[in-house]
Amino acid sequence: MERIIITGALGQIGTELTLKLREKYGEENVLPTDIKPPEDENLKGKPFEILDVRDQERMKELVSEFKPDTIMHMAALLSATAEKNPQFAWEINMGGLMNALETAREFDLKFFTPSSIGAFGPSTPKENTPQVTIQRPTTMYGVNKVAGELLCDYYHEKFGVDTRGVRFPGLISHVKEPGGGTTDYAVEIYFEALRSGRYTSFIGKSTNMDMMYMDDAIDAIIKLMEADPAQLTDRNAFNVSAMSINPEMVANEIRKHIPDFELDYDVDPVRQGIAESWPNAIDSTEAKRQWGFDPRYDLEKMTEVMLEAIRNK
Ligand code: SER
């Protein structure tokens, strides 16, 4: 992997991924794209192109000009947003993915796209969820993610495209806040802890979901993409998680730094329903075994860095 084009580069993952890839592979070797121009100072004035992932012609045009060897397809609507407008979610999530895969096939690009814990459903084993298991999601986002995993495997089998992916849990970062996800509470809670000393959670008290700090997520992407293909028995997509947590656990950790922090609840039935349909804790053994997934942040360490970074903003 030497030259990379990214779709959805202004999203929660794309923003930090762009910065890290530029640092590692050189600014001239990374082309971030998104549907709107960047506002972030770090991205302004550097190579960047507008791209609506539904526009296959434009995607191919950019690839034929930039000549990357890898495409990282990050553009997607998250779970709660997708539930509000399922037809539109299909158009963006599946239409965009199909265009990106076709581009990868035509230009012989390595391919990464994230799947999610959302690819599981209520009939999936909740604890220690295996890599290969029942996947019958009940959300449009989940349907998109399972179909996406299968489509990526299909492109590998049928056309030899080097497709690779992970099932990300909720990702926590202080650089760019997520939008429209079920796991977003775990980011908001840190910002609000410092802003107002209190937070009202839309997810219930003891609802456990998998999470991971963004640095570990970006490392995972790079590690997987650089792994020797001979090591990979699975491809789309690997379970990866660093912790299984609930709002109460996050609040207790925050109180070690902000003793008066208050947490109360106003549970949103839609997002709570989505959360309850997902596993409590997935098993990342295969990612560790096949390509050395090795997250460095647990809840304690992540809380320290989140609070410190937000305080310094
Ligand atoms: N963070 C995502 C969401 O909540 C899960 O992939 O939608």
py3Dmol code that shows the C-alpha trace and the ligand (Angstrom):
import py3Dmol

protein = """\
ATOM      1  CA  MET A   1       0.000   0.000   0.000  1.00  0.00           C
ATOM      2  CA  GLU A   2       1.648   3.221  -1.186  1.00  0.00           C
ATOM      3  CA  ARG A   3      -0.913   5.560  -2.691  1.00  0.00           C
ATOM      4  CA  ILE A   4      -4.416   5.814  -1.295  1.00  0.00           C
ATOM      5  CA  ILE A   5      -7.719   7.441  -2.238  1.00  0.00           C
ATOM      6  CA  ILE A   6     -10.273   7.812   0.579  1.00  0.00           C
ATOM      7  CA  THR A   7     -14.036   8.334   0.244  1.00  0.00           C
ATOM      8  CA  GLY A   8     -15.982   9.902   3.118  1.00  0.00           C
ATOM      9  CA  ALA A   9     -12.742  11.485   4.327  1.00  0.00           C
ATOM     10  CA  LEU A  10     -14.513  14.134   6.407  1.00  0.00           C
ATOM     11  CA  GLY A  11     -16.363  11.599   8.526  1.00  0.00           C
ATOM     12  CA  GLN A  12     -15.438  10.497  12.029  1.00  0.00           C
ATOM     13  CA  ILE A  13     -12.973   7.819  10.853  1.00  0.00           C
ATOM     14  CA  GLY A  14     -11.953   9.463   7.570  1.00  0.00           C
ATOM     15  CA  THR A  15     -10.722  12.652   9.237  1.00  0.00           C
ATOM     16  CA  GLU A  16      -8.169  10.909  11.440  1.00  0.00           C
ATOM     17  CA  LEU A  17      -7.396   8.269   8.848  1.00  0.00           C
ATOM     18  CA  THR A  18      -6.428  10.994   6.367  1.00  0.00           C
ATOM     19  CA  LEU A  19      -4.071  12.632   8.881  1.00  0.00           C
ATOM     20  CA  LYS A  20      -2.430   9.338   9.829  1.00  0.00           C
ATOM     21  CA  LEU A  21      -2.032   8.114   6.241  1.00  0.00           C
ATOM     22  CA  ARG A  22      -0.494  11.438   5.195  1.00  0.00           C
ATOM     23  CA  GLU A  23       1.991  11.178   8.041  1.00  0.00           C
ATOM     24  CA  LYS A  24       2.901   7.596   7.129  1.00  0.00           C
ATOM     25  CA  TYR A  25       2.782   7.570   3.311  1.00  0.00           C
ATOM     26  CA  GLY A  26       3.384  11.248   2.476  1.00  0.00           C
ATOM     27  CA  GLU A  27       0.901  14.023   1.776  1.00  0.00           C
ATOM     28  CA  GLU A  28       1.223  13.625  -1.985  1.00  0.00           C
ATOM     29  CA  ASN A  29       0.241   9.947  -1.755  1.00  0.00           C
ATOM     30  CA  VAL A  30      -3.124  10.413  -0.052  1.00  0.00           C
ATOM     31  CA  LEU A  31      -6.211  11.802  -1.749  1.00  0.00           C
ATOM     32  CA  PRO A  32      -9.109  12.468   0.637  1.00  0.00           C
ATOM     33  CA  THR A  33     -12.525  12.974  -0.974  1.00  0.00           C
ATOM     34  CA  ASP A  34     -15.957  13.805   0.400  1.00  0.00           C
ATOM     35  CA  ILE A  35     -19.283  15.187  -0.747  1.00  0.00           C
ATOM     36  CA  LYS A  36     -18.491  18.623   0.721  1.00  0.00           C
ATOM     37  CA  PRO A  37     -15.338  20.748   1.027  1.00  0.00           C
ATOM     38  CA  PRO A  38     -13.302  20.555   4.271  1.00  0.00           C
ATOM     39  CA  GLU A  39     -13.689  23.130   7.042  1.00  0.00           C
ATOM     40  CA  ASP A  40     -10.964  21.625   9.206  1.00  0.00           C
ATOM     41  CA  GLU A  41      -7.740  23.680   9.101  1.00  0.00           C
ATOM     42  CA  ASN A  42      -5.667  20.477   8.907  1.00  0.00           C
ATOM     43  CA  LEU A  43      -7.289  19.523   5.618  1.00  0.00           C
ATOM     44  CA  LYS A  44      -7.609  22.931   3.957  1.00  0.00           C
ATOM     45  CA  GLY A  45      -5.152  23.884   1.237  1.00  0.00           C
ATOM     46  CA  LYS A  46      -3.988  20.269   0.812  1.00  0.00           C
ATOM     47  CA  PRO A  47      -4.958  17.781  -1.916  1.00  0.00           C
ATOM     48  CA  PHE A  48      -8.697  17.134  -1.629  1.00  0.00           C
ATOM     49  CA  GLU A  49     -11.452  16.381  -4.138  1.00  0.00           C
ATOM     50  CA  ILE A  50     -15.226  16.586  -3.982  1.00  0.00           C
ATOM     51  CA  LEU A  51     -16.822  13.189  -4.617  1.00  0.00           C
ATOM     52  CA  ASP A  52     -20.383  11.971  -4.204  1.00  0.00           C
ATOM     53  CA  VAL A  53     -19.914   8.185  -3.962  1.00  0.00           C
ATOM     54  CA  ARG A  54     -23.073   7.675  -6.006  1.00  0.00           C
ATOM     55  CA  ASP A  55     -21.259   9.200  -8.990  1.00  0.00           C
ATOM     56  CA  GLN A  56     -19.287   6.285 -10.440  1.00  0.00           C
ATOM     57  CA  GLU A  57     -17.990   8.245 -13.402  1.00  0.00           C
ATOM     58  CA  ARG A  58     -16.406  10.907 -11.185  1.00  0.00           C
ATOM     59  CA  MET A  59     -14.939   8.229  -8.898  1.00  0.00           C
ATOM     60  CA  LYS A  60     -13.252   6.524 -11.841  1.00  0.00           C
ATOM     61  CA  GLU A  61     -12.073   9.856 -13.234  1.00  0.00           C
ATOM     62  CA  LEU A  62     -10.373  10.723  -9.931  1.00  0.00           C
ATOM     63  CA  VAL A  63      -8.764   7.285  -9.712  1.00  0.00           C
ATOM     64  CA  SER A  64      -7.501   7.418 -13.281  1.00  0.00           C
ATOM     65  CA  GLU A  65      -5.913  10.843 -12.589  1.00  0.00           C
ATOM     66  CA  PHE A  66      -4.483  10.143  -9.109  1.00  0.00           C
ATOM     67  CA  LYS A  67      -3.397   6.533  -9.855  1.00  0.00           C
ATOM     68  CA  PRO A  68      -3.703   5.080  -6.338  1.00  0.00           C
ATOM     69  CA  ASP A  69      -2.995   1.430  -5.516  1.00  0.00           C
ATOM     70  CA  THR A  70      -5.595   1.368  -2.716  1.00  0.00           C
ATOM     71  CA  ILE A  71      -9.113   2.680  -2.128  1.00  0.00           C
ATOM     72  CA  MET A  72     -10.473   3.105   1.386  1.00  0.00           C
ATOM     73  CA  HIS A  73     -14.215   3.434   1.133  1.00  0.00           C
ATOM     74  CA  MET A  74     -15.450   5.143   4.300  1.00  0.00           C
ATOM     75  CA  ALA A  75     -18.539   7.030   3.059  1.00  0.00           C
ATOM     76  CA  ALA A  76     -21.697   5.702   4.736  1.00  0.00           C
ATOM     77  CA  LEU A  77     -24.718   6.661   6.815  1.00  0.00           C
ATOM     78  CA  LEU A  78     -24.605   5.364  10.412  1.00  0.00           C
ATOM     79  CA  SER A  79     -27.249   3.255  12.134  1.00  0.00           C
ATOM     80  CA  ALA A  80     -29.639   5.848  13.586  1.00  0.00           C
ATOM     81  CA  THR A  81     -29.556   8.066  10.472  1.00  0.00           C
ATOM     82  CA  ALA A  82     -30.108   5.051   8.237  1.00  0.00           C
ATOM     83  CA  GLU A  83     -33.166   4.073  10.281  1.00  0.00           C
ATOM     84  CA  LYS A  84     -34.716   7.509   9.650  1.00  0.00           C
ATOM     85  CA  ASN A  85     -34.440   7.133   5.893  1.00  0.00           C
ATOM     86  CA  PRO A  86     -33.805   3.500   4.937  1.00  0.00           C
ATOM     87  CA  GLN A  87     -34.238   3.969   1.188  1.00  0.00           C
ATOM     88  CA  PHE A  88     -31.651   6.760   1.128  1.00  0.00           C
ATOM     89  CA  ALA A  89     -29.333   4.638   3.303  1.00  0.00           C
ATOM     90  CA  TRP A  90     -29.493   1.840   0.744  1.00  0.00           C
ATOM     91  CA  GLU A  91     -28.645   4.293  -2.021  1.00  0.00           C
ATOM     92  CA  ILE A  92     -25.588   5.683  -0.207  1.00  0.00           C
ATOM     93  CA  ASN A  93     -24.379   2.589   1.622  1.00  0.00           C
ATOM     94  CA  MET A  94     -24.926  -0.001  -1.096  1.00  0.00           C
ATOM     95  CA  GLY A  95     -24.740   2.224  -4.193  1.00  0.00           C
ATOM     96  CA  GLY A  96     -21.527   3.825  -2.934  1.00  0.00           C
ATOM     97  CA  LEU A  97     -20.000   0.461  -2.055  1.00  0.00           C
ATOM     98  CA  MET A  98     -20.850  -1.045  -5.431  1.00  0.00           C
ATOM     99  CA  ASN A  99     -19.274   1.928  -7.225  1.00  0.00           C
ATOM    100  CA  ALA A 100     -16.145   1.692  -5.093  1.00  0.00           C
ATOM    101  CA  LEU A 101     -15.828  -2.062  -5.694  1.00  0.00           C
ATOM    102  CA  GLU A 102     -16.304  -1.619  -9.437  1.00  0.00           C
ATOM    103  CA  THR A 103     -13.630   1.082  -9.434  1.00  0.00           C
ATOM    104  CA  ALA A 104     -11.292  -1.241  -7.507  1.00  0.00           C
ATOM    105  CA  ARG A 105     -11.952  -4.033 -10.016  1.00  0.00           C
ATOM    106  CA  GLU A 106     -11.359  -1.882 -13.067  1.00  0.00           C
ATOM    107  CA  PHE A 107      -8.201  -0.194 -11.751  1.00  0.00           C
ATOM    108  CA  ASP A 108      -6.841  -3.172  -9.793  1.00  0.00           C
ATOM    109  CA  LEU A 109      -6.908  -1.444  -6.399  1.00  0.00           C
ATOM    110  CA  LYS A 110      -6.591  -2.936  -2.945  1.00  0.00           C
ATOM    111  CA  PHE A 111      -9.837  -2.310  -1.131  1.00  0.00           C
ATOM    112  CA  PHE A 112     -10.817  -1.500   2.454  1.00  0.00           C
ATOM    113  CA  THR A 113     -14.258  -0.750   3.814  1.00  0.00           C
ATOM    114  CA  PRO A 114     -15.474  -0.952   7.416  1.00  0.00           C
ATOM    115  CA  SER A 115     -18.262  -3.239   8.493  1.00  0.00           C
ATOM    116  CA  SER A 116     -19.688  -2.922  11.993  1.00  0.00           C
ATOM    117  CA  ILE A 117     -21.057  -4.643  15.079  1.00  0.00           C
ATOM    118  CA  GLY A 118     -24.302  -3.524  13.399  1.00  0.00           C
ATOM    119  CA  ALA A 119     -23.881  -6.496  11.029  1.00  0.00           C
ATOM    120  CA  PHE A 120     -25.141  -8.662  13.905  1.00  0.00           C
ATOM    121  CA  GLY A 121     -28.719  -8.979  15.107  1.00  0.00           C
ATOM    122  CA  PRO A 122     -30.905 -10.254  17.944  1.00  0.00           C
ATOM    123  CA  SER A 123     -30.343 -13.927  17.059  1.00  0.00           C
ATOM    124  CA  THR A 124     -26.533 -13.554  17.160  1.00  0.00           C
ATOM    125  CA  PRO A 125     -24.860 -14.874  20.352  1.00  0.00           C
ATOM    126  CA  LYS A 126     -24.546 -11.803  22.614  1.00  0.00           C
ATOM    127  CA  GLU A 127     -21.367 -12.638  24.539  1.00  0.00           C
ATOM    128  CA  ASN A 128     -18.048 -13.529  22.965  1.00  0.00           C
ATOM    129  CA  THR A 129     -19.693 -13.220  19.550  1.00  0.00           C
ATOM    130  CA  PRO A 130     -17.625 -15.384  17.174  1.00  0.00           C
ATOM    131  CA  GLN A 131     -16.109 -14.246  13.899  1.00  0.00           C
ATOM    132  CA  VAL A 132     -18.372 -16.582  11.937  1.00  0.00           C
ATOM    133  CA  THR A 133     -21.877 -16.716  13.392  1.00  0.00           C
ATOM    134  CA  ILE A 134     -25.549 -15.941  12.770  1.00  0.00           C
ATOM    135  CA  GLN A 135     -25.982 -12.527  11.102  1.00  0.00           C
ATOM    136  CA  ARG A 136     -29.645 -11.548  10.858  1.00  0.00           C
ATOM    137  CA  PRO A 137     -29.601  -7.791  11.619  1.00  0.00           C
ATOM    138  CA  THR A 138     -32.900  -5.953  12.016  1.00  0.00           C
ATOM    139  CA  THR A 139     -31.760  -2.453  10.972  1.00  0.00           C
ATOM    140  CA  MET A 140     -31.209  -1.042   7.481  1.00  0.00           C
ATOM    141  CA  TYR A 141     -27.622  -0.217   8.502  1.00  0.00           C
ATOM    142  CA  GLY A 142     -27.092  -3.843   9.525  1.00  0.00           C
ATOM    143  CA  VAL A 143     -28.651  -5.161   6.327  1.00  0.00           C
ATOM    144  CA  ASN A 144     -26.275  -2.889   4.371  1.00  0.00           C
ATOM    145  CA  LYS A 145     -23.277  -4.074   6.384  1.00  0.00           C
ATOM    146  CA  VAL A 146     -23.983  -7.801   5.978  1.00  0.00           C
ATOM    147  CA  ALA A 147     -24.713  -7.370   2.276  1.00  0.00           C
ATOM    148  CA  GLY A 148     -21.522  -5.302   2.045  1.00  0.00           C
ATOM    149  CA  GLU A 149     -19.423  -8.007   3.711  1.00  0.00           C
ATOM    150  CA  LEU A 150     -20.787 -10.603   1.299  1.00  0.00           C
ATOM    151  CA  LEU A 151     -20.296  -8.335  -1.695  1.00  0.00           C
ATOM    152  CA  CYS A 152     -16.670  -7.687  -0.742  1.00  0.00           C
ATOM    153  CA  ASP A 153     -16.040 -11.438  -0.393  1.00  0.00           C
ATOM    154  CA  TYR A 154     -17.745 -11.928  -3.754  1.00  0.00           C
ATOM    155  CA  TYR A 155     -15.485  -9.394  -5.459  1.00  0.00           C
ATOM    156  CA  HIS A 156     -12.496 -11.186  -3.983  1.00  0.00           C
ATOM    157  CA  GLU A 157     -13.627 -14.650  -5.057  1.00  0.00           C
ATOM    158  CA  LYS A 158     -15.038 -13.729  -8.437  1.00  0.00           C
ATOM    159  CA  PHE A 159     -12.739 -10.934  -9.645  1.00  0.00           C
ATOM    160  CA  GLY A 160      -9.654 -11.328  -7.436  1.00  0.00           C
ATOM    161  CA  VAL A 161     -10.027  -7.867  -5.861  1.00  0.00           C
ATOM    162  CA  ASP A 162      -7.971  -7.716  -2.647  1.00  0.00           C
ATOM    163  CA  THR A 163     -10.873  -6.743  -0.373  1.00  0.00           C
ATOM    164  CA  ARG A 164     -10.366  -6.524   3.405  1.00  0.00           C
ATOM    165  CA  GLY A 165     -12.564  -5.247   6.233  1.00  0.00           C
ATOM    166  CA  VAL A 166     -13.209  -5.107   9.953  1.00  0.00           C
ATOM    167  CA  ARG A 167     -16.382  -4.998  12.000  1.00  0.00           C
ATOM    168  CA  PHE A 168     -15.798  -1.828  13.959  1.00  0.00           C
ATOM    169  CA  PRO A 169     -17.430  -1.281  17.332  1.00  0.00           C
ATOM    170  CA  GLY A 170     -18.343   2.233  18.486  1.00  0.00           C
ATOM    171  CA  LEU A 171     -15.317   4.449  17.868  1.00  0.00           C
ATOM    172  CA  ILE A 172     -14.347   7.117  20.358  1.00  0.00           C
ATOM    173  CA  SER A 173     -12.339  10.167  19.394  1.00  0.00           C
ATOM    174  CA  HIS A 174     -11.880  13.811  20.331  1.00  0.00           C
ATOM    175  CA  VAL A 175     -10.932  15.043  16.853  1.00  0.00           C
ATOM    176  CA  LYS A 176     -14.234  14.675  15.041  1.00  0.00           C
ATOM    177  CA  GLU A 177     -17.557  13.859  16.666  1.00  0.00           C
ATOM    178  CA  PRO A 178     -19.571  11.087  14.987  1.00  0.00           C
ATOM    179  CA  GLY A 179     -23.041  11.711  13.591  1.00  0.00           C
ATOM    180  CA  GLY A 180     -26.139   9.556  13.694  1.00  0.00           C
ATOM    181  CA  GLY A 181     -24.699   6.458  15.370  1.00  0.00           C
ATOM    182  CA  THR A 182     -26.100   4.376  18.217  1.00  0.00           C
ATOM    183  CA  THR A 183     -22.748   4.364  20.007  1.00  0.00           C
ATOM    184  CA  ASP A 184     -22.363   8.188  19.851  1.00  0.00           C
ATOM    185  CA  TYR A 185     -23.215   8.567  23.560  1.00  0.00           C
ATOM    186  CA  ALA A 186     -19.726   7.297  24.411  1.00  0.00           C
ATOM    187  CA  VAL A 187     -18.197  10.298  22.639  1.00  0.00           C
ATOM    188  CA  GLU A 188     -20.755  12.936  23.716  1.00  0.00           C
ATOM    189  CA  ILE A 189     -20.369  11.971  27.366  1.00  0.00           C
ATOM    190  CA  TYR A 190     -16.715  13.120  27.421  1.00  0.00           C
ATOM    191  CA  PHE A 191     -17.420  16.441  25.692  1.00  0.00           C
ATOM    192  CA  GLU A 192     -20.355  17.142  28.019  1.00  0.00           C
ATOM    193  CA  ALA A 193     -18.411  16.104  31.122  1.00  0.00           C
ATOM    194  CA  LEU A 194     -16.014  18.961  30.447  1.00  0.00           C
ATOM    195  CA  ARG A 195     -18.564  21.390  28.987  1.00  0.00           C
ATOM    196  CA  SER A 196     -21.221  21.141  31.701  1.00  0.00           C
ATOM    197  CA  GLY A 197     -20.218  18.468  34.227  1.00  0.00           C
ATOM    198  CA  ARG A 198     -23.278  16.405  33.380  1.00  0.00           C
ATOM    199  CA  TYR A 199     -24.712  14.203  30.640  1.00  0.00           C
ATOM    200  CA  THR A 200     -28.110  12.740  29.777  1.00  0.00           C
ATOM    201  CA  SER A 201     -27.651   9.402  28.054  1.00  0.00           C
ATOM    202  CA  PHE A 202     -29.978   8.207  25.288  1.00  0.00           C
ATOM    203  CA  ILE A 203     -28.703   4.661  25.886  1.00  0.00           C
ATOM    204  CA  GLY A 204     -29.833   2.778  29.006  1.00  0.00           C
ATOM    205  CA  LYS A 205     -27.773   2.322  32.138  1.00  0.00           C
ATOM    206  CA  SER A 206     -26.579  -1.251  31.763  1.00  0.00           C
ATOM    207  CA  THR A 207     -26.589  -1.630  27.980  1.00  0.00           C
ATOM    208  CA  ASN A 208     -23.168  -2.969  27.033  1.00  0.00           C
ATOM    209  CA  MET A 209     -21.715  -2.352  23.582  1.00  0.00           C
ATOM    210  CA  ASP A 210     -18.247  -2.831  22.122  1.00  0.00           C
ATOM    211  CA  MET A 211     -16.064   0.256  21.760  1.00  0.00           C
ATOM    212  CA  MET A 212     -12.552   1.236  20.735  1.00  0.00           C
ATOM    213  CA  TYR A 213     -10.381   4.346  20.824  1.00  0.00           C
ATOM    214  CA  MET A 214      -9.829   5.879  17.376  1.00  0.00           C
ATOM    215  CA  ASP A 215      -6.009   5.475  17.420  1.00  0.00           C
ATOM    216  CA  ASP A 216      -6.482   1.728  17.766  1.00  0.00           C
ATOM    217  CA  ALA A 217      -9.044   1.734  14.948  1.00  0.00           C
ATOM    218  CA  ILE A 218      -6.693   3.543  12.548  1.00  0.00           C
ATOM    219  CA  ASP A 219      -3.817   1.228  13.502  1.00  0.00           C
ATOM    220  CA  ALA A 220      -6.091  -1.741  12.842  1.00  0.00           C
ATOM    221  CA  ILE A 221      -6.916  -0.504   9.317  1.00  0.00           C
ATOM    222  CA  ILE A 222      -3.254  -0.004   8.437  1.00  0.00           C
ATOM    223  CA  LYS A 223      -2.174  -3.310   9.982  1.00  0.00           C
ATOM    224  CA  LEU A 224      -4.852  -5.267   8.160  1.00  0.00           C
ATOM    225  CA  MET A 225      -4.077  -3.593   4.824  1.00  0.00           C
ATOM    226  CA  GLU A 226      -0.375  -4.277   5.216  1.00  0.00           C
ATOM    227  CA  ALA A 227      -0.841  -7.903   6.301  1.00  0.00           C
ATOM    228  CA  ASP A 228       0.479 -10.645   4.051  1.00  0.00           C
ATOM    229  CA  PRO A 229      -2.592 -12.000   2.201  1.00  0.00           C
ATOM    230  CA  ALA A 230      -1.351 -15.553   2.801  1.00  0.00           C
ATOM    231  CA  GLN A 231      -2.058 -15.017   6.523  1.00  0.00           C
ATOM    232  CA  LEU A 232      -5.727 -14.156   5.941  1.00  0.00           C
ATOM    233  CA  THR A 233      -8.245 -16.976   6.066  1.00  0.00           C
ATOM    234  CA  ASP A 234     -11.041 -14.488   6.632  1.00  0.00           C
ATOM    235  CA  ARG A 235     -11.439 -11.182   4.816  1.00  0.00           C
ATOM    236  CA  ASN A 236     -14.818  -9.496   5.206  1.00  0.00           C
ATOM    237  CA  ALA A 237     -14.971  -8.775   7.914  1.00  0.00           C
ATOM    238  CA  PHE A 238     -12.911  -9.248  11.105  1.00  0.00           C
ATOM    239  CA  ASN A 239     -14.381  -8.701  14.581  1.00  0.00           C
ATOM    240  CA  VAL A 240     -12.335  -6.004  16.374  1.00  0.00           C
ATOM    241  CA  SER A 241     -13.053  -4.517  19.779  1.00  0.00           C
ATOM    242  CA  ALA A 242     -11.074  -3.146  22.715  1.00  0.00           C
ATOM    243  CA  MET A 243     -13.744  -3.001  25.432  1.00  0.00           C
ATOM    244  CA  SER A 244     -17.356  -3.808  26.222  1.00  0.00           C
ATOM    245  CA  ILE A 245     -18.814  -0.893  28.193  1.00  0.00           C
ATOM    246  CA  ASN A 246     -22.069   0.783  29.260  1.00  0.00           C
ATOM    247  CA  PRO A 247     -22.850   4.413  30.210  1.00  0.00           C
ATOM    248  CA  GLU A 248     -22.498   3.718  33.936  1.00  0.00           C
ATOM    249  CA  MET A 249     -18.981   2.327  33.475  1.00  0.00           C
ATOM    250  CA  VAL A 250     -17.901   5.375  31.454  1.00  0.00           C
ATOM    251  CA  ALA A 251     -19.370   7.729  34.094  1.00  0.00           C
ATOM    252  CA  ASN A 252     -17.511   5.943  36.901  1.00  0.00           C
ATOM    253  CA  GLU A 253     -14.254   6.303  35.014  1.00  0.00           C
ATOM    254  CA  ILE A 254     -14.922  10.011  34.317  1.00  0.00           C
ATOM    255  CA  ARG A 255     -15.608  10.552  38.053  1.00  0.00           C
ATOM    256  CA  LYS A 256     -12.007   9.560  38.795  1.00  0.00           C
ATOM    257  CA  HIS A 257     -11.088  12.846  37.060  1.00  0.00           C
ATOM    258  CA  ILE A 258     -14.269  14.901  37.582  1.00  0.00           C
ATOM    259  CA  PRO A 259     -15.715  13.684  40.929  1.00  0.00           C
ATOM    260  CA  ASP A 260     -18.956  15.702  40.643  1.00  0.00           C
ATOM    261  CA  PHE A 261     -19.833  14.426  37.164  1.00  0.00           C
ATOM    262  CA  GLU A 262     -23.560  13.633  36.950  1.00  0.00           C
ATOM    263  CA  LEU A 263     -25.164  11.115  34.627  1.00  0.00           C
ATOM    264  CA  ASP A 264     -28.896  10.692  34.085  1.00  0.00           C
ATOM    265  CA  TYR A 265     -31.003   9.012  31.429  1.00  0.00           C
ATOM    266  CA  ASP A 266     -33.564   9.905  28.788  1.00  0.00           C
ATOM    267  CA  VAL A 267     -33.553   6.691  26.778  1.00  0.00           C
ATOM    268  CA  ASP A 268     -34.309   7.006  23.052  1.00  0.00           C
ATOM    269  CA  PRO A 269     -36.396   3.947  22.128  1.00  0.00           C
ATOM    270  CA  VAL A 270     -35.062   3.781  18.563  1.00  0.00           C
ATOM    271  CA  ARG A 271     -31.382   3.829  19.434  1.00  0.00           C
ATOM    272  CA  GLN A 272     -31.944   1.670  22.535  1.00  0.00           C
ATOM    273  CA  GLY A 273     -33.694  -0.886  20.321  1.00  0.00           C
ATOM    274  CA  ILE A 274     -30.768  -0.879  17.921  1.00  0.00           C
ATOM    275  CA  ALA A 275     -28.286  -1.275  20.794  1.00  0.00           C
ATOM    276  CA  GLU A 276     -30.221  -4.189  22.239  1.00  0.00           C
ATOM    277  CA  SER A 277     -30.202  -5.955  18.876  1.00  0.00           C
ATOM    278  CA  TRP A 278     -26.367  -5.850  18.816  1.00  0.00           C
ATOM    279  CA  PRO A 279     -23.923  -8.065  20.738  1.00  0.00           C
ATOM    280  CA  ASN A 280     -22.650  -7.071  24.199  1.00  0.00           C
ATOM    281  CA  ALA A 281     -19.090  -8.196  23.549  1.00  0.00           C
ATOM    282  CA  ILE A 282     -17.573  -9.570  20.347  1.00  0.00           C
ATOM    283  CA  ASP A 283     -14.587 -11.909  20.178  1.00  0.00           C
ATOM    284  CA  SER A 284     -11.571 -10.449  18.309  1.00  0.00           C
ATOM    285  CA  THR A 285      -9.405 -13.595  18.472  1.00  0.00           C
ATOM    286  CA  GLU A 286      -9.217 -14.110  14.701  1.00  0.00           C
ATOM    287  CA  ALA A 287      -8.057 -10.536  14.054  1.00  0.00           C
ATOM    288  CA  LYS A 288      -5.360 -10.999  16.699  1.00  0.00           C
ATOM    289  CA  ARG A 289      -4.293 -14.358  15.297  1.00  0.00           C
ATOM    290  CA  GLN A 290      -4.420 -13.630  11.564  1.00  0.00           C
ATOM    291  CA  TRP A 291      -2.932 -10.130  11.373  1.00  0.00           C
ATOM    292  CA  GLY A 292      -1.860  -9.070  14.853  1.00  0.00           C
ATOM    293  CA  PHE A 293      -4.721  -6.799  15.961  1.00  0.00           C
ATOM    294  CA  ASP A 294      -3.491  -5.354  19.245  1.00  0.00           C
ATOM    295  CA  PRO A 295      -5.501  -2.466  20.745  1.00  0.00           C
ATOM    296  CA  ARG A 296      -3.587  -0.373  23.291  1.00  0.00           C
ATOM    297  CA  TYR A 297      -6.396   1.594  24.941  1.00  0.00           C
ATOM    298  CA  ASP A 298      -8.716   0.236  27.621  1.00  0.00           C
ATOM    299  CA  LEU A 299     -11.476   2.332  29.248  1.00  0.00           C
ATOM    300  CA  GLU A 300      -9.135   3.781  31.870  1.00  0.00           C
ATOM    301  CA  LYS A 301      -6.427   4.900  29.454  1.00  0.00           C
ATOM    302  CA  MET A 302      -8.932   6.122  26.875  1.00  0.00           C
ATOM    303  CA  THR A 303     -10.756   8.236  29.473  1.00  0.00           C
ATOM    304  CA  GLU A 304      -7.496   9.871  30.507  1.00  0.00           C
ATOM    305  CA  VAL A 305      -6.543  10.848  26.957  1.00  0.00           C
ATOM    306  CA  MET A 306     -10.065  11.901  25.950  1.00  0.00           C
ATOM    307  CA  LEU A 307     -10.466  14.266  28.912  1.00  0.00           C
ATOM    308  CA  GLU A 308      -6.967  15.667  28.543  1.00  0.00           C
ATOM    309  CA  ALA A 309      -7.367  16.291  24.793  1.00  0.00           C
ATOM    310  CA  ILE A 310     -10.810  17.903  25.085  1.00  0.00           C
ATOM    311  CA  ARG A 311      -9.585  20.084  27.952  1.00  0.00           C
ATOM    312  CA  ASN A 312      -6.758  21.351  25.750  1.00  0.00           C
ATOM    313  CA  LYS A 313      -9.082  22.313  22.928  1.00  0.00           C
TER     314      LYS A 313
END
"""
ligand_1 = """\
7
LIG
N -20.943 3.461 15.535
C -21.828 2.854 14.602
C -23.228 3.233 14.865
O -23.550 3.407 16.019
C -21.717 1.358 14.666
O -21.067 0.898 13.564
O -23.993 3.321 13.973
"""
view = py3Dmol.view(width=600, height=400)
view.addModel(protein, "pdb")
view.setStyle({"model": 0}, {"cartoon": {"style": "trace"}})
view.addModel(ligand_1, "xyz")
view.setStyle({"model": 1}, {"stick": {}})
view.zoomTo()
view.show()
